[in-house]
Amino acid sequence: MGSHVVGGLLAKGHDVLVVDNLSTGMPSNLPDNVEIVDIDIADDGFVSVAKAFNPNVISHMAAQSSVSVSMSNPCLDARVNILGGLSVCRAAKEAGCEQVLYVNTGGALYGEPEYMPCDEDHPIRPISGYALSKWTSECYFRMMLPDSIPLKVLRLANVFGPRQSPHGESGVISIFARKMLDGDVVQIFGDGEHTRDYVYVGDFVRAHDMAMRHARSLTLNFGTGEGTSVNEVFQQLKSLTRYGESPVYGDARPGDVRHITLDSSKAKRTLGWEPRVGLLEGLEKTVAYMRG
């Protein structure tokens, strides 16, 4: 997501500094003319880096985003997502920036929904360390940032598209597509009937730009409102990649939400945002990128 946002900002003439410890990010995804500092946001030196750049806007997208890692190693998850978030908050205040964008999870934040699609008023009920740490960081931003620095909270559905790493434990579309193109075994955790709301990365970039240009603080969901099962994703990718094998099913992972979709009607009312790229078109673009 970060590299796509950077590309969009540069195209509009902004000066951009990328801060990334490269634990999952790849410099090759970024344009050649962008400055990048290899540092962890939770490290003491991050605040000095941010102040030296003197940003008008800080967009906080760094995260430990694996649900399974958050359950097996909650200390690591908390260090990245909570302590890292506090470091970003401190940097924003000391640098005197004009606004902060915080990219949060909408797919995990609401837990097992009382109703779907979930709007922003749905109870927050994390069932994973990842969701809890991301929610905690959002709460810290609300408490610690002064009113003079608007906070834009973007609660996202499952974002997918070109450049998403296929080598981690999250990002089912990129993982499946890579394995299918390589002729490897595809594993599905659980029965595959759990559903997710998939939103294309280009639509997220538009959401980020619209939120950044909005004058006041806001908290908005960004998704399609439509749920697609993992089994359905497998079948669509199987057709696109001409994969000939069946999936191997394993045990469900603790902390994974069974079903989730997001109501983005508030984003449409507030910003005029709505998704433009459907799932099939997005899958086609993703597979074409991975083939290339």
Secondary structure as the mmCIF struct_conf table of DSSP 4:
data_model
#
loop_
_struct_conf.conf_type_id
_struct_conf.id
_struct_conf.beg_label_comp_id
_struct_conf.beg_label_asym_id
_struct_conf.beg_label_seq_id
_struct_conf.end_label_comp_id
_struct_conf.end_label_asym_id
_struct_conf.end_label_seq_id
HELX_RH_AL_P HELX_RH_AL_P1 GLY A 2 ALA A 11
TURN_TY1_P TURN_TY1_P1 LYS A 12 GLY A 13
STRN STRN1 LEU A 17 VAL A 19
BEND BEND1 SER A 23 THR A 24
HELX_RH_3T_P HELX_RH_3T_P1 PRO A 27 ASN A 29
BEND BEND2 LEU A 30 LEU A 30
TURN_TY1_P TURN_TY1_P2 ASP A 32 ASN A 33
STRN STRN2 GLU A 35 VAL A 37
TURN_TY1_P TURN_TY1_P3 ILE A 41 ALA A 42
BEND BEND3 ASP A 43 ASP A 43
TURN_TY1_P TURN_TY1_P4 ASP A 44 ASP A 44
HELX_RH_AL_P HELX_RH_AL_P2 GLY A 45 PHE A 53
BEND BEND4 ASN A 56 ASN A 56
STRN STRN3 VAL A 57 HIS A 60
HELX_RH_AL_P HELX_RH_AL_P3 VAL A 67 SER A 72
HELX_RH_AL_P HELX_RH_AL_P4 PRO A 74 ALA A 78
HELX_RH_PI_P HELX_RH_PI_P1 ARG A 79 LEU A 83
HELX_RH_AL_P HELX_RH_AL_P5 GLY A 84 ALA A 95
TURN_TY1_P TURN_TY1_P5 GLY A 96 GLY A 96
BEND BEND5 GLU A 98 GLU A 98
STRN STRN4 GLN A 99 THR A 105
BEND BEND6 GLY A 106 GLY A 106
TURN_TY1_P TURN_TY1_P6 GLY A 107 TYR A 110
BEND BEND7 GLU A 112 GLU A 112
BEND BEND8 GLU A 114 PRO A 117
STRN STRN5 CYS A 118 CYS A 118
TURN_TY1_P TURN_TY1_P7 GLU A 120 ASP A 121
BEND BEND9 HIS A 122 HIS A 122
BEND BEND10 SER A 128 SER A 128
HELX_RH_AL_P HELX_RH_AL_P6 GLY A 129 MET A 144
BEND BEND11 LEU A 145 LEU A 145
TURN_TY1_P TURN_TY1_P8 ASP A 147 SER A 148
BEND BEND12 ILE A 149 ILE A 149
STRN STRN6 LEU A 151 LEU A 156
STRN STRN7 ASN A 158 PHE A 160
TURN_TY1_P TURN_TY1_P9 PRO A 162 ARG A 163
BEND BEND13 PRO A 166 SER A 170
HELX_RH_AL_P HELX_RH_AL_P7 VAL A 172 ASP A 182
TURN_TY1_P TURN_TY1_P10 GLY A 183 GLY A 183
STRN STRN8 GLN A 187 PHE A 189
BEND BEND14 GLY A 190 GLY A 192
STRN STRN9 THR A 195 ARG A 196
STRN STRN10 TYR A 198 TYR A 200
HELX_RH_AL_P HELX_RH_AL_P8 VAL A 201 ARG A 213
BEND BEND15 ALA A 215 ARG A 216
STRN STRN11 LEU A 218 PHE A 222
BEND BEND16 GLY A 223 GLY A 223
BEND BEND17 GLY A 225 GLY A 225
STRN STRN12 THR A 228 SER A 229
HELX_RH_AL_P HELX_RH_AL_P9 VAL A 230 THR A 241
TURN_TY1_P TURN_TY1_P11 ARG A 242 ARG A 242
STRN STRN13 VAL A 248 GLY A 250
HELX_LH_PP_P HELX_LH_PP_P1 ASP A 251 ARG A 253
TURN_TY1_P TURN_TY1_P12 PRO A 254 GLY A 255
BEND BEND18 ARG A 258 ARG A 258
STRN STRN14 HIS A 259 HIS A 259
STRN STRN15 LEU A 262 LEU A 262
HELX_RH_AL_P HELX_RH_AL_P10 SER A 265 LEU A 271
BEND BEND19 VAL A 277 VAL A 277
HELX_RH_AL_P HELX_RH_AL_P11 LEU A 279 ARG A 291
#
